[in-house]
């Protein structure tokens, strides 16, 4: 009956344990999935923020590129001058043809759908596509936005007359008197902007990007909504709709937000503003899609937990039934094992790894195990006829009576001695002896262990200690060993080597056992005392850097390395660095003097460069006025007195006008060269192959009659200023076109190669080339290696190339032979991002 109750109690305990275990599993699961939900929110937030940051950066960069295009047109000279002249003389067909061709070139390879030139009196002069026109209301908005200024303007979305929404890039064309006309480029957002917004980097059912802005207190969606169709751009919501992510973005919120989208569905979103624009970006995804994997795992967890519970319950029930059946069988087996236990003990004694001897009170051996037989070399019969004294080494036998007395008095004894084998060899042993009583008879039992290996190890350790002491005493570095007292509040010397005695000028016998603060009173201020305490408390080695130790007796520079021994003692190894420190101080003083001289020379050079740039800029501007006067008077003179001038006079007038034009271009080039030195670098990833093709298409319009083959090889991307690098390629390609003008089969090649620290690019031609002995003049201002009568030019183009590349931290060089063409190289450092 008692057995039955015991089984029932165990069964109930198992059920309770199972219930507690399942409760713990459900509790752990609750906290785990709560944490998983938080982690999912963080992950979704990071993904949405990354996508939003990437798209907002690309949109801002797109706006910047468009404005940069406008700035380049605004800062240009040739096309700008043609437009100004055409405004004065709109009947000039030659100018109309040139300007139309220029407008077409600007709309072929970019996002611009069409371009118009409009006077300040709202008169359309030219259009690249006449079927496209601008609504008068939007044109009025452009004039109002300019407000009489000369700035380049990128307008907001507006409806074009031909249907879809567009944006407008407005570039003012002005002279000294003010703005004369506007170049208006219509940009189709479907070409790049809207596809960028609609695209999502991974497959998703509900995620989308919204581009919004605020108009008259309402949220307007600037692109089609994924879940509302093309008509969704007409949807609008009040900016006061606090649960709408788009409204939160317009209200100034940037970052993660849980709200309800335009469909009334709960979403997770990240909002941000688009730099330099009135637009805001919202990246969002439905909560149902975001949490779907977590819900699936939660369901699986509950099902699995219930399965485990039912399985465990059935298993416990089955075990309980088996216990009832097998209990009696186990009881009988236990009794059998108990009978066998005594025989196992005898076996263990017989075959133990230690020698076991049983002796009577006179020391006669009456029992020995197998280990004793193997260790001594005697047979069992021989051992049982021997006295224990016979197996002890002769020199150790005198100690037997003393050992027996100690065993009798204390009941047991642990001691070491030496035993002898049958072959006469001896070996050290450790004996654990005690008195035992067997059926009223007193016996001595000895458990004997061979300690030959231990003794050998102790001998080796002794040798190592001797070597350590030899090293300790003869090492050149100073070594001090301390022991902590008062739980690390102070330290006393326990050892001190000879090098330390010599440095400190003390006798170790006088300081051993004394406190370190007593022997070296400056140790706290020196900083070493705190290091000793730290090493003692943490056990971690510490380095005390070079510092000045000072007390009434000593002053020297020292560097300490402190560590803790397994014994708990603290070791400090240190050296006297006074001479080294004095030498370092002298070096530092010399370096400081040298750095001062370098800084002074640098300031002088920078001042000289600034003066030179200011002089170039001033001279270029001051030369324009007299040149314009000479040009104007020459043209008036030629027109007023044309009938009175002979052929030679007309030729002279033409020479004057031609040289004035050349001088004007020279001044423009000089201004460009000056601006390169002052212009701020705006580094962006640039696709070099794509840009060189764009520049080549622009240049082909300038040289329509030339049959030139361009070969563009693979070129690595670069992190550089887009405007400046286009100037570099424009100058190099223009030079290649110019110096191949006498070659009917002109070929120009461009390419590049990626390197470990820098990328290298080249422009190669099969033109006239140059003599390398004049290479030193090649990149200098106004230096020319060919006659201006043969090849026109100002001699500044390559100087601009060199300045731009050097501002990027790169190099520029060239290789050539007369009549075999030339190759111009330049390098740019590898950026963190390349295309």
LINGI-V258693 format. One record per residue. N is the residue number from 1. PSI is psi as a letter, one per 30 degrees, with the letter a starting at -180 (none if undefined). OMEGA is omega in whole degrees, 0 to 359 (NA if undefined). BURIAL is I if it has 16 or more other C-alpha atoms within 10 Angstrom, else O. Layout:
<<N	PSI	OMEGA	BURIAL> <N	PSI	OMEGA	BURIAL>>
This chain:
<<1	e	178	O> <2	e	178	O> <3	e	180	O> <4	e	180	O> <5	e	179	O> <6	e	179	O> <7	e	180	I> <8	e	178	O> <9	e	179	O> <10	e	179	O> <11	e	179	I> <12	e	179	O> <13	e	179	O> <14	e	179	I> <15	e	179	O> <16	e	179	O> <17	e	179	O> <18	e	179	I> <19	e	178	O> <20	e	180	O> <21	e	180	O> <22	e	177	I> <23	e	178	O> <24	e	179	O> <25	e	180	O> <26	e	179	O> <27	e	178	O> <28	e	178	O> <29	e	179	I> <30	e	181	O> <31	e	180	O> <32	e	183	O> <33	f	172	I> <34	e	178	O> <35	e	178	O> <36	e	180	O> <37	e	178	I> <38	e	179	O> <39	e	178	O> <40	e	178	I> <41	e	179	I> <42	e	180	O> <43	e	179	O> <44	e	179	I> <45	e	180	I> <46	e	180	O> <47	e	180	O> <48	e	180	I> <49	e	180	I> <50	e	180	O> <51	e	180	I> <52	e	180	I> <53	e	180	I> <54	e	183	O> <55	e	180	I> <56	e	178	I> <57	e	180	O> <58	e	178	I> <59	e	179	I> <60	e	180	I> <61	e	177	O> <62	e	178	O> <63	e	181	I> <64	e	180	O> <65	e	179	O> <66	e	179	I> <67	e	177	I> <68	e	175	O> <69	e	180	I> <70	e	179	I> <71	e	179	I> <72	e	179	O> <73	e	181	I> <74	e	183	I> <75	f	181	O> <76	l	184	O> <77	e	188	O> <78	e	181	O> <79	e	180	I> <80	e	181	I> <81	e	178	O> <82	e	181	O> <83	e	179	I> <84	e	179	I> <85	e	180	O> <86	e	175	I> <87	e	179	I> <88	e	184	O> <89	i	184	O> <90	f	180	O> <91	f	184	O> <92	j	183	O> <93	e	179	O> <94	e	177	O> <95	e	180	I> <96	e	180	I> <97	e	180	O> <98	e	182	O> <99	e	179	I> <100	e	179	I> <101	e	178	O> <102	e	179	I> <103	e	180	I> <104	e	180	I> <105	f	181	I> <106	f	183	I> <107	f	184	I> <108	e	192	O> <109	g	180	O> <110	a	181	O> <111	f	185	I> <112	k	181	I> <113	e	177	I> <114	l	182	I> <115	k	181	I> <116	k	171	I> <117	k	185	I> <118	k	177	I> <119	l	181	I> <120	f	176	O> <121	g	177	O> <122	g	179	O> <123	k	178	O> <124	j	178	O> <125	e	183	I> <126	l	174	I> <127	k	178	I> <128	f	176	I> <129	j	188	O> <130	f	180	O> <131	f	177	O> <132	k	177	I> <133	l	184	I> <134	k	176	I> <135	k	182	O> <136	e	180	O> <137	e	179	O> <138	e	177	O> <139	e	177	I> <140	e	179	O> <141	e	179	O> <142	e	180	I> <143	e	181	O> <144	e	182	O> <145	e	178	O> <146	e	177	O> <147	h	179	O> <148	g	180	O> <149	l	180	O> <150	g	184	I> <151	l	175	I> <152	k	188	I> <153	k	172	I> <154	j	187	I> <155	l	178	I> <156	l	177	O> <157	k	174	O> <158	l	180	O> <159	k	177	O> <160	l	180	I> <161	f	183	O> <162	g	171	O> <163	d	193	O> <164	l	177	O> <165	k	180	I> <166	l	168	I> <167	l	185	I> <168	k	171	I> <169	j	184	I> <170	k	180	I> <171	j	179	I> <172	k	174	I> <173	j	188	I> <174	l	169	I> <175	a	182	O> <176	f	183	O> <177	f	180	O> <178	a	182	O> <179	k	181	I> <180	e	183	I> <181	l	177	I> <182	k	168	I> <183	j	183	I> <184	j	178	I> <185	k	175	I> <186	k	181	I> <187	k	178	I> <188	j	182	I> <189	f	179	I> <190	f	183	O> <191	e	183	O> <192	e	190	O> <193	e	184	I> <194	e	174	I> <195	e	177	O> <196	e	182	I> <197	e	184	I> <198	f	185	I> <199	k	176	O> <200	k	190	O> <201	f	180	O> <202	l	180	O> <203	k	181	O> <204	l	182	O> <205	e	190	O> <206	f	186	O> <207	k	176	I> <208	l	178	I> <209	k	180	I> <210	k	173	I> <211	j	187	I> <212	l	172	I> <213	l	182	I> <214	k	176	I> <215	k	175	O> <216	h	175	O> <217	g	180	O> <218	l	174	I> <219	k	177	I> <220	k	177	I> <221	k	186	I> <222	f	179	I> <223	l	179	I> <224	k	178	I> <225	k	186	I> <226	e	186	O> <227	g	181	O> <228	f	176	O> <229	a	185	O> <230	f	182	O> <231	f	186	O> <232	f	181	I> <233	f	178	O> <234	f	178	O> <235	k	176	O> <236	k	181	I> <237	k	177	I> <238	k	179	O> <239	f	179	I> <240	f	180	O> <241	j	191	O> <242	f	182	O> <243	f	182	I> <244	k	181	I> <245	e	180	I> <246	e	178	I> <247	e	177	I> <248	e	179	I> <249	e	181	I> <250	e	180	I> <251	f	176	O> <252	f	180	O> <253	k	176	I> <254	k	179	I> <255	a	187	I> <256	k	181	I> <257	k	174	I> <258	j	183	I> <259	a	181	I> <260	k	184	I> <261	a	186	I> <262	f	178	I> <263	f	185	O> <264	g	182	O> <265	k	180	O> <266	k	182	I> <267	l	169	I> <268	k	186	I> <269	l	171	I> <270	k	183	I> <271	l	176	I> <272	l	177	I> <273	l	176	I> <274	j	185	I> <275	k	175	O> <276	g	182	O> <277	l	176	O> <278	g	186	O> <279	l	176	I> <280	k	184	I> <281	k	177	I> <282	k	173	I> <283	k	188	I> <284	l	176	I> <285	k	180	I> <286	k	178	I> <287	e	181	I> <288	e	178	O> <289	e	183	O> <290	e	185	I> <291	g	184	O> <292	e	179	O> <293	e	181	O> <294	e	179	I> <295	e	180	O> <296	e	179	O> <297	e	179	O> <298	e	179	I> <299	e	180	O> <300	e	180	O> <301	e	181	I> <302	e	180	O> <303	e	181	O> <304	e	180	O> <305	e	178	I> <306	e	178	O> <307	e	179	O> <308	e	180	O> <309	e	181	I> <310	e	180	O> <311	e	181	O> <312	e	180	O> <313	e	179	I> <314	e	179	O> <315	e	179	O> <316	e	179	I> <317	e	179	O> <318	e	179	O> <319	e	180	O> <320	e	178	I> <321	e	180	O> <322	e	180	O> <323	e	178	O> <324	e	184	O> <325	e	189	O> <326	f	186	O> <327	e	181	O> <328	e	178	O> <329	e	179	O> <330	e	180	O> <331	e	180	O> <332	e	178	O> <333	e	180	O> <334	e	178	O> <335	e	178	O> <336	e	180	O> <337	e	180	O> <338	e	179	O> <339	e	181	O> <340	f	187	O> <341	e	181	O> <342	e	178	O> <343	e	176	O> <344	e	179	O> <345	e	177	O> <346	e	179	O> <347	e	181	O> <348	e	179	O> <349	e	184	I> <350	e	186	I> <351	g	179	O> <352	l	179	O> <353	f	177	O> <354	l	175	I> <355	k	177	I> <356	k	180	I> <357	k	174	I> <358	k	186	I> <359	l	175	I> <360	a	186	I> <361	f	178	O> <362	f	179	O> <363	g	179	I> <364	k	181	I> <365	k	180	I> <366	f	176	O> <367	k	179	I> <368	k	180	I> <369	l	183	I> <370	e	180	I> <371	e	179	I> <372	e	180	I> <373	e	182	I> <374	e	184	O> <375	e	184	O> <376	f	180	I> <377	g	177	O> <378	l	172	O> <379	l	180	O> <380	e	181	O> <381	e	180	O> <382	e	182	O> <383	e	183	I> <384	f	177	I> <385	f	188	O> <386	l	171	O> <387	l	183	I> <388	f	180	I> <389	f	183	I> <390	f	180	I> <391	g	176	I> <392	k	178	I> <393	k	185	I> <394	e	185	O> <395	f	182	O> <396	f	186	O> <397	f	182	I> <398	f	183	O> <399	f	184	O> <400	e	181	O> <401	e	181	O> <402	e	180	O> <403	e	181	O> <404	e	179	I> <405	e	181	O> <406	e	180	O> <407	e	181	I> <408	e	183	O> <409	e	186	O> <410	f	181	O> <411	f	179	O> <412	l	182	I> <413	k	174	I> <414	j	183	O> <415	l	179	O> <416	k	177	O> <417	a	182	I> <418	k	177	I> <419	l	184	I> <420	k	177	I> <421	l	179	I> <422	e	181	O> <423	g	175	O> <424	f	179	O> <425	l	180	O> <426	l	177	I> <427	k	181	I> <428	k	181	I> <429	l	171	I> <430	k	185	I> <431	k	171	I> <432	j	187	I> <433	k	177	I> <434	l	178	I> <435	k	176	I> <436	l	182	O> <437	j	179	O> <438	j	179	O> <439	h	176	O> <440	f	180	O> <441	k	181	O> <442	k	176	O> <443	l	172	I> <444	k	175	I> <445	k	181	I> <446	k	172	I> <447	j	191	I> <448	k	180	I> <449	k	176	I> <450	j	183	I> <451	g	180	I> <452	e	181	O> <453	e	179	O> <454	e	180	O> <455	e	178	O> <456	e	179	O> <457	e	178	O> <458	e	178	O> <459	e	179	O> <460	e	179	O> <461	e	178	O> <462	e	178	O> <463	e	179	O> <464	e	179	O> <465	e	178	O> <466	e	178	O> <467	e	179	O> <468	e	180	O> <469	e	178	O> <470	e	178	O> <471	e	181	O> <472	e	185	I> <473	f	187	I> <474	f	179	O> <475	k	183	O> <476	f	178	O> <477	l	177	I> <478	k	180	I> <479	k	176	I> <480	k	180	I> <481	k	183	I> <482	l	170	I> <483	k	183	I> <484	k	174	I> <485	l	180	O> <486	h	177	O> <487	h	175	O> <488	g	178	O> <489	f	175	O> <490	l	184	I> <491	k	178	I> <492	l	180	I> <493	k	174	I> <494	f	175	I> <495	l	186	I> <496	j	187	I> <497	l	186	I> <498	e	180	I> <499	e	178	I> <500	e	177	I> <501	e	182	O> <502	e	182	O> <503	e	185	O> <504	f	179	O> <505	h	178	O> <506	l	174	O> <507	k	183	O> <508	e	181	I> <509	f	181	O> <510	f	185	O> <511	f	181	I> <512	k	182	I> <513	f	180	O> <514	l	181	O> <515	k	181	I> <516	e	179	I> <517	f	178	O> <518	e	182	O> <519	e	181	O> <520	i	185	I> <521	f	180	O> <522	g	187	I> <523	e	179	I> <524	e	179	O> <525	e	178	O> <526	f	178	I> <527	f	184	O> <528	f	183	I> <529	e	178	I> <530	e	177	O> <531	e	179	I> <532	e	180	I> <533	e	181	I> <534	e	181	I> <535	e	180	I> <536	e	184	I> <537	e	185	O> <538	f	184	O> <539	f	182	O> <540	k	177	O> <541	k	180	I> <542	l	176	I> <543	k	175	O> <544	j	187	I> <545	l	183	O> <546	k	180	I> <547	l	184	I> <548	k	173	I> <549	k	183	I> <550	k	168	I> <551	a	184	O> <552	f	185	O> <553	e	188	O> <554	l	170	O> <555	j	181	O> <556	l	176	I> <557	k	184	I> <558	l	175	I> <559	k	186	I> <560	k	170	I> <561	k	189	I> <562	k	176	I> <563	l	184	I> <564	k	178	I> <565	l	176	O> <566	f	179	O> <567	f	182	O> <568	f	179	O> <569	l	182	I> <570	k	180	I> <571	k	175	I> <572	k	176	I> <573	k	185	I> <574	l	181	I> <575	l	175	I> <576	j	183	I> <577	g	184	I> <578	e	181	I> <579	e	179	O> <580	e	181	O> <581	e	179	I> <582	e	179	O> <583	e	179	O> <584	e	179	O> <585	e	178	O> <586	e	177	O> <587	e	180	O> <588	e	180	O> <589	e	178	O> <590	e	179	O> <591	e	180	O> <592	e	178	O> <593	e	180	O> <594	e	179	O> <595	e	178	O> <596	e	179	O> <597	e	180	O> <598	e	179	O> <599	e	179	O> <600	e	178	O> <601	e	179	O> <602	e	179	O> <603	e	179	O> <604	e	181	O> <605	e	179	O> <606	e	178	O> <607	e	179	O> <608	e	179	O> <609	e	179	O> <610	e	179	O> <611	e	181	O> <612	e	178	O> <613	e	179	I> <614	e	180	O> <615	e	180	O> <616	e	182	I> <617	e	182	I> <618	e	181	O> <619	e	181	O> <620	e	180	I> <621	e	183	O> <622	f	181	O> <623	f	184	O> <624	e	185	O> <625	e	179	O> <626	e	179	O> <627	e	179	I> <628	e	180	O> <629	e	180	O> <630	e	180	O> <631	e	182	I> <632	e	182	O> <633	e	179	O> <634	e	179	I> <635	e	178	I> <636	e	180	O> <637	e	182	O> <638	e	181	I> <639	e	184	O> <640	e	186	O> <641	g	183	O> <642	e	182	O> <643	f	183	O> <644	f	184	O> <645	k	175	O> <646	a	184	O> <647	e	181	O> <648	e	179	O> <649	e	179	O> <650	e	179	O> <651	e	179	O> <652	e	178	O> <653	e	179	I> <654	e	178	O> <655	e	180	O> <656	e	182	I> <657	e	181	I> <658	e	180	O> <659	e	175	O> <660	e	179	I> <661	e	179	O> <662	e	180	O> <663	e	178	I> <664	e	178	I> <665	e	178	I> <666	e	179	I> <667	e	178	I> <668	e	179	I> <669	e	179	I> <670	e	176	I> <671	e	178	I> <672	e	179	I> <673	e	179	I> <674	e	181	I> <675	e	180	O> <676	e	181	I> <677	f	184	O> <678	f	186	O> <679	k	179	O> <680	k	178	O> <681	k	175	O> <682	j	187	O> <683	k	176	O> <684	l	175	O> <685	k	184	I> <686	k	173	I> <687	j	188	I> <688	e	181	I> <689	e	182	I> <690	e	183	O> <691	e	180	O> <692	e	176	I> <693	e	178	I> <694	e	181	I> <695	e	181	I> <696	e	178	I> <697	e	176	O> <698	e	183	I> <699	e	180	I> <700	f	178	O> <701	e	180	O> <702	e	181	O> <703	i	186	O> <704	f	186	O> <705	f	181	O> <706	k	176	O> <707	j	185	O> <708	k	177	I> <709	k	177	O> <710	k	176	I> <711	j	180	O> <712	j	178	I> <713	l	180	O> <714	k	182	O> <715	k	176	I> <716	l	176	I> <717	l	182	I> <718	l	173	I> <719	j	188	I> <720	l	176	I> <721	j	186	I> <722	e	183	I> <723	e	183	I> <724	e	184	I> <725	f	173	I> <726	e	177	I> <727	e	180	I> <728	e	181	I> <729	e	178	I> <730	e	180	I> <731	e	182	I> <732	e	179	I> <733	e	178	I> <734	e	177	I> <735	e	180	I> <736	e	178	I> <737	e	184	I> <738	e	187	I> <739	g	171	I> <740	g	186	I> <741	f	179	I> <742	g	182	O> <743	j	182	O> <744	f	178	O> <745	h	183	O> <746	k	178	I> <747	k	178	I> <748	k	180	I> <749	k	177	I> <750	k	180	I> <751	a	182	I> <752	l	182	I> <753	k	180	O> <754	k	177	I> <755	l	182	O> <756	e	183	O> <757	f	181	O> <758	l	175	I> <759	k	181	I> <760	k	181	I> <761	l	180	I> <762	l	171	I> <763	k	187	I> <764	k	177	I> <765	l	177	I> <766	h	182	I> <767	b	188	I> <768	f	181	I> <769	a	179	I> <770	l	181	I> <771	k	185	O> <772	f	178	O> <773	f	176	O> <774	g	185	O> <775	e	184	O> <776	f	180	O> <777	f	194	O> <778	e	186	I> <779	g	179	I> <780	l	180	I> <781	k	177	I> <782	g	178	I> <783	k	179	O> <784	k	179	I> <785	f	177	O> <786	l	182	O> <787	k	177	O> <788	f	177	O> <789	e	179	O> <790	e	182	O> <791	j	182	O> <792	l	179	O> <793	l	185	I> <794	f	182	I> <795	g	181	I> <796	f	186	I> <797	e	181	I> <798	f	175	I> <799	e	176	I> <800	e	178	I> <801	e	182	I> <802	e	182	I> <803	e	181	I> <804	e	183	I> <805	e	179	I> <806	e	176	O> <807	f	177	I> <808	f	181	I> <809	g	182	O> <810	a	180	I> <811	l	176	I> <812	k	180	I> <813	l	184	O> <814	l	176	I> <815	k	182	O> <816	l	169	I> <817	k	180	O> <818	k	178	O> <819	f	183	O> <820	g	178	O> <821	a	183	I> <822	l	174	I> <823	k	177	I> <824	k	181	I> <825	l	166	I> <826	l	182	I> <827	l	176	I> <828	k	178	I> <829	k	175	I> <830	k	177	I> <831	l	176	I> <832	f	180	O> <833	k	173	O> <834	l	179	O> <835	none	NA	O>>
